[in-house]
Amino acid sequence: MSKIKEWKESLRLKPSRRTLWEAFFVAGLLVAATFFAIFWEVLRSERMVLFFVEQREALSEWSSVADSALSLFSYVGVELFFMFFLFPIIFWIGEKDAGKKSAMSLLVAGGAVFFIRQFIDLPRPYIPEMEIATPGNSFPSGHITQSIVAIGFLAVYYKSWIISLLTAFLVFLIGVSRLLFGFHFLDELLGGVMVGLATLYIFAKSISWLEKRVDLPLLFFFTLVVVLPFFLYFAEGDAARHSFLLLYLGGLFTGFIVENRFLKLIDIKRGIEKAYKLFLGMLIFCPLLILEINRSNLIEEGFSTFVYLTYFFLGLFVSLVWPTLFASIGRVMELILKKRE
């Protein structure tokens, strides 16, 4: 059967439910983009930003706890959340494949945000009377885009509606917090949603195809090798923040490649062992978290090279060092118990 006949025959087939959902999803993005273009000036109103900032200040006066919770969600979606929370949990409970692909999706999402911002020169809100003036371009929102792609991919990977709903709820809270703190116009948040959903769709559709043809960890590792010098050389503003995350992902992929090719550690099956591994790993991670919090002080004191290497080690620790140490500790304990018997 010729290609043309195969194509004609495929048109006669009844589309699957999945195909219909995908068509509905793509059509929804196009409709959203159309409405976005029509109401762009309204969405990018400084008066609207000022209104939301005033609501946040009223909330702060009403409850300091609510204001602190809002601040916490404002930091979800940046490198701190992924480096010290999401990827350690995924890797240390034995979900290495999911962690690897989620890290790849984060790299793609970060790259999409960075390059779009180079072409769309839209600054953050500037409200002098409120003393809000954050430098740098901000369309689309990196917090929203990266959260949708990296966390949303886990929902796609596990085919879980629960994770999908949690992702949507988390993204909503992130968007509200960023809006109330005056870090973004509303159009930047909605733009982040559209870019994030489009990037997630393309990545999820292409990852299986790529996995059959190339060694994905090596591909992303060599991509980082090529990209990193550029970011390290122009490490200012957003580029500096991305360089820290890229170094972390470089360490993460390096550890995954070494473990997968040379060590091949046996995945833990029992839940209690996973809990021990995660709990002890997080305890060890605490000093590194303190180092991250003091990052700006270290840079000012001239230890930037040390800080850069620390981020690479953080990724290596998550994917290789701690899994190897935990496996070694378990082996030693088994030998001790056998000798006692």
C-alpha positions as CSV (number, residue, x, y, z in Angstrom):
1,M,0.0,0.0,0.0
2,S,1.4,3.4,-1.0
3,K,1.9,6.2,1.4
4,I,-1.1,8.2,0.0
5,K,-3.4,5.2,0.3
6,E,-2.2,4.7,3.9
7,W,-2.9,8.3,4.7
8,K,-6.4,8.1,3.1
9,E,-7.1,4.9,5.0
10,S,-6.1,6.6,8.3
11,L,-8.6,9.4,7.7
12,R,-11.4,6.9,7.7
13,L,-10.4,5.5,11.1
14,K,-12.3,6.8,14.1
15,P,-9.9,8.9,16.2
16,S,-9.1,7.6,19.7
17,R,-10.2,9.4,22.9
18,R,-6.5,10.4,23.5
19,T,-6.3,12.0,20.0
20,L,-9.5,14.0,20.6
21,W,-8.2,15.2,24.0
22,E,-4.9,16.3,22.3
23,A,-6.8,18.1,19.5
24,F,-9.0,19.8,22.1
25,F,-5.8,20.8,24.1
26,V,-4.1,22.3,21.0
27,A,-7.3,24.1,20.0
28,G,-7.6,25.5,23.5
29,L,-4.1,26.9,23.4
30,L,-4.8,28.6,20.1
31,V,-8.0,30.1,21.5
32,A,-6.2,31.3,24.7
33,A,-3.5,32.9,22.6
34,T,-6.1,34.8,20.6
35,F,-7.8,36.2,23.7
36,F,-4.4,36.9,25.1
37,A,-3.5,39.0,22.1
38,I,-6.8,40.9,22.2
39,F,-6.7,41.8,25.9
40,W,-2.9,42.2,26.2
41,E,-3.0,45.9,27.1
42,V,-5.6,45.3,29.9
43,L,-3.5,42.4,31.3
44,R,-0.4,44.5,31.3
45,S,-1.9,47.3,33.4
46,E,0.3,48.9,36.2
47,R,-3.0,49.9,38.0
48,M,-3.9,46.2,38.2
49,V,-0.4,45.4,39.7
50,L,-0.8,48.2,42.2
51,F,-4.2,46.9,43.2
52,F,-2.9,43.4,43.9
53,V,0.1,44.7,45.8
54,E,-2.2,46.7,48.1
55,Q,-4.2,43.6,48.7
56,R,-1.0,41.7,49.8
57,E,-0.1,44.5,52.2
58,A,-3.6,44.4,53.7
59,L,-3.2,40.6,54.0
60,S,0.2,41.1,55.7
61,E,-1.3,43.4,58.3
62,W,-4.1,41.0,58.9
63,S,-2.0,37.8,59.3
64,S,1.8,37.5,59.2
65,V,1.4,33.7,58.9
66,A,-0.6,34.1,55.7
67,D,2.0,36.5,54.3
68,S,4.8,34.0,55.1
69,A,2.9,31.2,53.4
70,L,2.4,33.5,50.4
71,S,6.2,34.2,50.3
72,L,6.9,30.4,50.4
73,F,4.8,29.8,47.3
74,S,6.5,32.7,45.6
75,Y,9.8,30.7,45.8
76,V,8.3,27.5,44.3
77,G,9.4,27.2,40.7
78,V,12.9,28.6,41.1
79,E,16.1,26.6,41.4
80,L,15.8,26.3,45.2
81,F,12.6,24.2,45.0
82,F,13.9,21.8,42.4
83,M,17.4,21.4,43.8
84,F,16.5,20.9,47.4
85,F,13.1,19.4,47.3
86,L,11.7,17.9,44.0
87,F,14.8,16.0,42.6
88,P,16.1,14.7,45.9
89,I,12.7,13.2,46.7
90,I,12.3,11.6,43.2
91,F,15.8,10.2,43.0
92,W,16.0,9.0,46.7
93,I,12.8,7.0,46.6
94,G,14.1,5.1,43.6
95,E,12.3,6.8,40.7
96,K,15.4,7.5,38.7
97,D,13.9,7.4,35.3
98,A,11.1,9.8,36.3
99,G,13.7,12.1,37.9
100,K,16.0,12.0,34.9
101,K,13.2,13.0,32.5
102,S,11.8,15.6,34.8
103,A,15.2,17.2,35.0
104,M,15.4,17.1,31.2
105,S,12.0,18.8,30.9
106,L,13.2,21.5,33.4
107,L,16.3,22.2,31.2
108,V,14.0,22.5,28.1
109,A,11.6,24.8,30.0
110,G,14.4,27.0,31.3
111,G,15.9,27.3,27.8
112,A,12.5,28.2,26.4
113,V,12.0,31.0,28.9
114,F,15.5,32.3,28.4
115,F,15.3,32.5,24.6
116,I,11.8,33.9,24.6
117,R,12.9,36.7,27.0
118,Q,15.7,37.6,24.6
119,F,13.3,38.3,21.8
120,I,10.4,39.7,23.8
121,D,11.8,42.7,25.7
122,L,9.1,43.3,28.3
123,P,10.4,44.5,31.7
124,R,8.9,43.7,35.1
125,P,6.4,46.1,36.8
126,Y,7.9,49.3,38.0
127,I,5.9,51.2,40.7
128,P,8.1,53.9,42.3
129,E,5.7,54.8,45.1
130,M,5.6,51.2,46.2
131,E,9.4,50.8,45.8
132,I,8.9,47.8,43.5
133,A,11.4,47.7,40.7
134,T,12.9,44.3,39.8
135,P,15.4,44.5,36.9
136,G,15.3,42.2,33.9
137,N,12.8,41.0,31.3
138,S,10.0,38.8,32.7
139,F,7.8,37.5,29.9
140,P,6.9,34.7,30.3
141,S,7.0,33.9,34.0
142,G,9.8,31.4,34.6
143,H,8.2,30.2,37.9
144,I,5.0,29.3,36.1
145,T,6.6,27.8,33.0
146,Q,9.2,25.6,34.9
147,S,6.6,24.4,37.4
148,I,4.1,23.4,34.8
149,V,6.8,21.5,32.7
150,A,8.9,19.8,35.4
151,I,6.1,18.9,37.8
152,G,3.4,18.4,35.1
153,F,5.7,15.9,33.4
154,L,5.5,13.7,36.5
155,A,1.7,13.7,36.0
156,V,2.2,12.7,32.4
157,Y,4.8,10.1,33.3
158,Y,2.7,8.4,36.0
159,K,-0.6,9.1,34.2
160,S,-1.9,10.5,37.4
161,W,-4.9,12.8,37.7
162,I,-4.0,13.5,41.3
163,I,-0.6,14.9,40.4
164,S,-2.2,16.9,37.6
165,L,-4.7,18.5,40.0
166,L,-1.9,19.2,42.5
167,T,0.2,20.7,39.8
168,A,-2.7,23.0,38.7
169,F,-3.3,24.0,42.3
170,L,0.4,24.7,43.0
171,V,0.7,26.8,39.8
172,F,-2.4,28.8,40.8
173,L,-0.9,29.6,44.2
174,I,2.5,30.5,42.6
175,G,0.8,32.8,40.2
176,V,-1.3,34.5,42.9
177,S,1.8,35.0,45.1
178,R,3.9,36.4,42.3
179,L,1.1,38.8,41.3
180,L,0.4,39.9,44.9
181,F,4.1,40.7,45.4
182,G,4.2,42.8,42.3
183,F,6.9,40.7,40.5
184,H,4.8,40.1,37.4
185,F,2.1,41.6,35.2
186,L,-0.9,39.3,34.7
187,D,0.0,38.8,31.0
188,E,3.4,37.4,32.1
189,L,1.7,34.8,34.3
190,L,-0.8,33.8,31.6
191,G,2.0,33.7,29.1
192,G,3.9,31.4,31.4
193,V,0.9,29.1,31.5
194,M,0.6,28.9,27.7
195,V,4.4,28.5,27.1
196,G,4.6,25.9,29.9
197,L,1.7,23.8,28.5
198,A,3.0,24.0,25.0
199,T,6.5,23.0,26.1
200,L,5.2,20.2,28.2
201,Y,3.1,18.9,25.3
202,I,6.0,19.0,22.8
203,F,8.4,17.4,25.3
204,A,6.1,14.7,26.4
205,K,5.3,13.8,22.7
206,S,9.0,13.7,21.6
207,I,10.7,12.2,24.6
208,S,9.7,8.6,23.8
209,W,10.7,9.1,20.1
210,L,14.1,10.5,21.2
211,E,14.7,7.8,23.8
212,K,14.6,5.1,21.1
213,R,17.2,6.8,18.9
214,V,19.7,8.5,21.2
215,D,21.2,8.2,24.7
216,L,19.2,11.0,26.4
217,P,21.4,11.6,29.5
218,L,24.5,11.9,27.3
219,L,22.6,14.2,24.8
220,F,21.5,16.5,27.6
221,F,25.0,16.3,29.3
222,F,26.8,17.4,26.2
223,T,24.2,20.1,25.6
224,L,25.1,21.5,29.0
225,V,28.8,21.2,28.2
226,V,28.2,23.4,25.2
227,V,25.8,25.9,26.9
228,L,27.4,26.3,30.3
229,P,30.5,28.3,29.1
230,F,28.1,30.9,27.6
231,F,26.1,31.3,30.8
232,L,29.2,31.4,33.0
233,Y,30.8,34.1,30.8
234,F,27.6,36.2,30.8
235,A,26.7,35.4,34.4
236,E,24.6,38.5,35.2
237,G,20.9,38.9,36.1
238,D,18.8,36.0,34.9
239,A,21.8,34.4,33.2
240,A,23.5,34.0,36.6
241,R,20.5,32.3,38.1
242,H,20.3,29.9,35.1
243,S,24.0,29.1,35.3
244,F,23.5,27.8,38.9
245,L,20.7,25.6,37.8
246,L,22.6,24.4,34.8
247,L,25.6,23.4,36.9
248,Y,23.3,21.5,39.2
249,L,21.7,19.7,36.3
250,G,25.1,19.0,34.9
251,G,26.1,17.3,38.2
252,L,22.7,15.4,38.2
253,F,23.2,14.0,34.7
254,T,26.8,13.2,35.4
255,G,25.9,11.2,38.4
256,F,23.1,9.4,36.6
257,I,25.3,8.4,33.7
258,V,28.1,7.1,36.1
259,E,25.6,5.2,38.2
260,N,23.8,3.7,35.3
261,R,26.9,2.7,33.3
262,F,29.3,1.6,36.0
263,L,27.6,1.0,39.4
264,K,24.0,0.0,38.5
265,L,22.8,0.2,42.1
266,I,19.8,-2.1,42.9
267,D,16.7,0.0,43.5
268,I,15.1,-0.2,47.0
269,K,11.8,-1.9,47.1
270,R,10.7,-1.6,50.7
271,G,8.9,1.6,51.7
272,I,10.7,1.8,55.1
273,E,14.1,1.8,53.5
274,K,13.0,4.5,51.0
275,A,11.8,6.6,54.0
276,Y,15.2,6.1,55.8
277,K,17.1,7.0,52.7
278,L,15.0,10.2,52.1
279,F,15.1,11.3,55.8
280,L,18.9,10.8,56.2
281,G,19.6,12.3,52.9
282,M,17.6,15.4,53.7
283,L,19.5,15.7,57.1
284,I,22.8,15.7,55.2
285,F,21.4,18.2,52.7
286,C,20.6,20.8,55.4
287,P,24.2,22.3,55.6
288,L,24.2,22.5,51.8
289,L,20.8,24.4,52.0
290,I,22.4,26.8,54.4
291,L,25.2,27.3,51.9
292,E,22.7,28.1,49.2
293,I,20.9,30.7,51.4
294,N,24.3,32.4,52.0
295,R,25.2,32.2,48.3
296,S,25.1,36.0,47.8
297,N,27.5,36.6,50.7
298,L,30.0,34.1,49.3
299,I,29.9,35.7,45.9
300,E,30.5,39.2,47.4
301,E,33.5,37.8,49.3
302,G,35.1,36.5,46.1
303,F,34.3,32.7,46.4
304,S,32.3,32.6,43.2
305,T,34.3,29.7,41.7
306,F,33.8,27.6,44.9
307,V,30.0,28.4,44.8
308,Y,29.8,27.3,41.1
309,L,31.5,24.0,42.0
310,T,29.2,23.5,44.9
311,Y,26.2,23.6,42.7
312,F,27.7,20.9,40.5
313,F,28.3,18.8,43.6
314,L,24.7,19.3,44.7
315,G,23.5,17.6,41.6
316,L,26.1,14.9,41.8
317,F,25.2,14.3,45.5
318,V,21.5,13.7,44.6
319,S,22.0,11.3,41.7
320,L,25.2,9.5,42.7
321,V,26.9,10.2,46.0
322,W,24.1,9.7,48.5
323,P,22.6,6.6,46.7
324,T,26.0,5.0,46.6
325,L,26.7,5.9,50.3
326,F,23.3,4.6,51.4
327,A,23.8,1.3,49.4
328,S,27.3,0.9,51.0
329,I,25.9,1.5,54.5
330,G,23.2,-1.1,53.9
331,R,25.8,-3.6,52.7
332,V,28.0,-3.0,55.8
333,M,25.0,-3.5,58.1
334,E,24.1,-6.8,56.3
335,L,27.7,-8.0,56.9
336,I,27.6,-7.0,60.6
337,L,24.3,-8.8,61.1
338,K,25.6,-12.0,59.4
339,K,28.7,-12.0,61.6
340,R,26.5,-11.8,64.7
341,E,24.4,-14.8,63.5
